[in-house]
């Protein structure tokens, strides 16, 4: 993982800390128990249970390292966006996409908290990075994986 900042809301940081605690205190014990149970079955060189448990351990430890790294690089997003004049991380922005009838509202967050289905887009995504720093009334052309999109910024809150 790089040394670039990981932008998190306070809630996002709390969720990552809770996930880390769960992985370290509960899931590690569960995986260790699975490994020990597989060892007790006998020859581990041909044990599917043992191999599966070791694979789970590797994935678990990777996720623990990833979360620790994200938390060490975390920069908390200022969510007090009242009076924001331009789109920035932490703001919600209402836009109209050319060719669409309905407006959409997105909150710009760091990539660790992005969830497009929930209206939370990453500052590093094509749309997120294109509208950062823009003001109400600005029309932005965005190159997305599915083609060119034109977005008009209607409201920033």
C-alpha positions as CSV (number, residue, x, y, z in Angstrom):
1,X,0.0,0.0,0.0
2,X,1.3,3.5,-0.8
3,X,1.9,6.3,1.7
4,X,-0.8,8.5,0.3
5,X,-3.5,9.7,2.7
6,X,-6.6,7.6,3.3
7,X,-9.6,10.0,3.6
8,X,-12.2,8.8,6.1
9,X,-15.2,10.2,7.8
10,X,-15.3,9.8,11.6
11,X,-17.9,7.1,11.1
12,X,-15.8,5.3,8.6
13,X,-12.8,5.3,10.9
14,X,-15.0,3.9,13.7
15,X,-16.2,1.2,11.4
16,X,-12.7,0.2,10.3
17,X,-11.5,0.2,14.0
18,X,-14.5,-2.1,14.9
19,X,-13.7,-4.4,11.9
20,X,-10.1,-4.6,13.0
21,X,-11.0,-5.4,16.5
22,X,-13.4,-8.2,15.3
23,X,-10.7,-9.7,13.0
24,X,-8.0,-9.6,15.7
25,X,-10.1,-10.8,18.7
26,X,-12.6,-13.2,17.1
27,X,-11.7,-14.2,13.6
28,X,-8.1,-14.9,14.4
29,X,-9.2,-17.3,17.2
30,X,-11.7,-19.0,14.8
31,X,-9.1,-19.6,12.1
32,X,-6.5,-20.8,14.7
33,X,-9.2,-23.3,16.0
34,X,-9.8,-24.5,12.5
35,X,-6.1,-25.0,11.8
36,X,-5.7,-26.9,15.1
37,X,-8.8,-29.1,14.4
38,X,-7.4,-29.9,10.9
39,X,-4.0,-30.9,12.5
40,X,-5.7,-33.2,14.9
41,X,-7.2,-35.1,12.0
42,X,-3.8,-36.5,11.1
43,X,-1.7,-36.1,7.9
44,X,-1.9,-32.4,7.0
45,X,0.0,-32.9,3.7
46,X,-3.2,-34.2,2.2
47,X,-5.8,-32.3,4.3
48,X,-8.2,-30.1,2.4
49,X,-9.4,-28.7,5.7
50,X,-5.9,-27.7,6.8
51,X,-5.2,-26.0,3.4
52,X,-8.5,-24.2,3.5
53,X,-7.9,-23.0,7.0
54,X,-4.3,-21.8,6.1
55,X,-5.8,-19.9,3.1
56,X,-8.3,-18.3,5.4
57,X,-5.6,-17.3,7.8
58,X,-3.6,-15.7,5.0
59,X,-6.6,-13.7,3.8
60,X,-7.4,-12.6,7.3
61,X,-3.9,-11.5,8.1
62,X,-3.8,-9.5,4.8
63,X,-7.0,-7.7,5.7
64,X,-5.7,-6.9,9.2
65,X,-2.5,-5.4,7.7
66,X,-4.6,-3.5,5.2
67,X,-6.8,-1.9,7.9
68,X,-3.8,-1.1,10.1
69,X,-2.2,0.6,7.2
70,X,-5.3,2.6,6.3
71,X,-5.8,3.7,9.9
72,X,-2.1,4.8,10.2
73,X,-2.5,6.9,7.1
74,X,-6.1,8.1,7.9
75,X,-7.0,11.8,7.5
76,X,-10.4,12.6,8.9
77,X,-12.7,14.4,6.5
78,X,-14.2,17.6,7.9
79,X,-17.9,16.8,7.5
80,X,-19.0,20.4,8.4
81,X,-19.7,21.4,4.9
82,X,-22.2,24.2,5.5
83,X,-21.5,27.0,3.1
84,X,-19.1,25.0,0.9
85,X,-18.6,27.0,-2.3
86,X,-16.9,24.1,-4.2
87,X,-17.0,20.3,-4.3
88,X,-14.5,18.8,-1.9
89,X,-14.1,15.6,0.0
90,X,-16.9,15.4,2.5
91,X,-19.4,17.5,0.6
92,X,-22.6,16.2,-0.9
93,X,-23.3,17.4,-4.4
94,X,-26.5,17.3,-6.5
95,X,-25.9,16.9,-10.2
96,X,-27.8,16.4,-13.4
97,X,-26.3,14.0,-16.0
98,X,-26.9,15.0,-19.6
99,X,-29.7,12.8,-21.0
100,X,-31.1,11.9,-17.6
101,X,-34.4,13.3,-16.2
102,X,-33.6,12.9,-12.5
103,X,-31.0,14.6,-10.4
104,X,-28.5,12.6,-8.4
105,X,-26.9,13.4,-5.1
106,X,-23.5,12.0,-4.3
107,X,-21.2,12.4,-1.3
108,X,-17.5,12.6,-2.1
109,X,-15.5,10.3,0.2
110,X,-12.2,8.6,0.2
111,X,-11.8,5.4,-1.7
112,X,-11.9,3.3,1.6
113,X,-15.5,4.4,2.1
114,X,-16.8,4.5,-1.5
115,X,-20.1,2.8,-2.1
116,X,-21.6,4.0,-5.4
117,X,-24.9,2.2,-4.7
118,X,-25.2,4.2,-1.5
119,X,-24.4,7.5,-3.3
120,X,-20.9,7.6,-1.9
121,X,-18.3,8.1,-4.6
122,X,-14.6,8.1,-4.3
123,X,-12.5,11.3,-4.8
124,X,-10.3,9.1,-7.0
125,X,-13.1,7.9,-9.3
126,X,-13.4,9.5,-12.7
127,X,-16.5,11.4,-11.7
128,X,-15.3,12.3,-8.2
129,X,-11.9,13.6,-9.4
130,X,-13.5,15.5,-12.2
131,X,-16.0,17.4,-10.0
132,X,-13.6,18.2,-7.1
133,X,-12.9,21.9,-6.9
134,X,-15.9,22.7,-9.1
135,X,-18.7,25.2,-8.2
136,X,-22.5,25.3,-8.6
137,X,-23.5,25.8,-12.2
138,X,-20.3,24.3,-13.7
139,X,-20.7,21.7,-16.4
140,X,-18.0,19.0,-16.4
141,X,-17.1,16.5,-19.0
142,X,-16.0,13.2,-17.5
143,X,-14.3,10.2,-19.3
144,X,-15.7,7.1,-17.6
145,X,-15.1,3.4,-18.4
146,X,-18.5,3.4,-20.1
147,X,-17.9,6.5,-22.1
148,X,-18.0,10.3,-22.0
149,X,-20.5,11.8,-19.5
150,X,-21.5,15.4,-19.0
151,X,-22.4,16.4,-15.5
152,X,-23.8,19.8,-14.3
153,X,-23.4,20.7,-10.7
154,X,-26.7,21.9,-9.3
155,X,-26.1,22.1,-5.5
156,X,-23.3,21.7,-3.0
157,X,-24.1,20.9,0.7
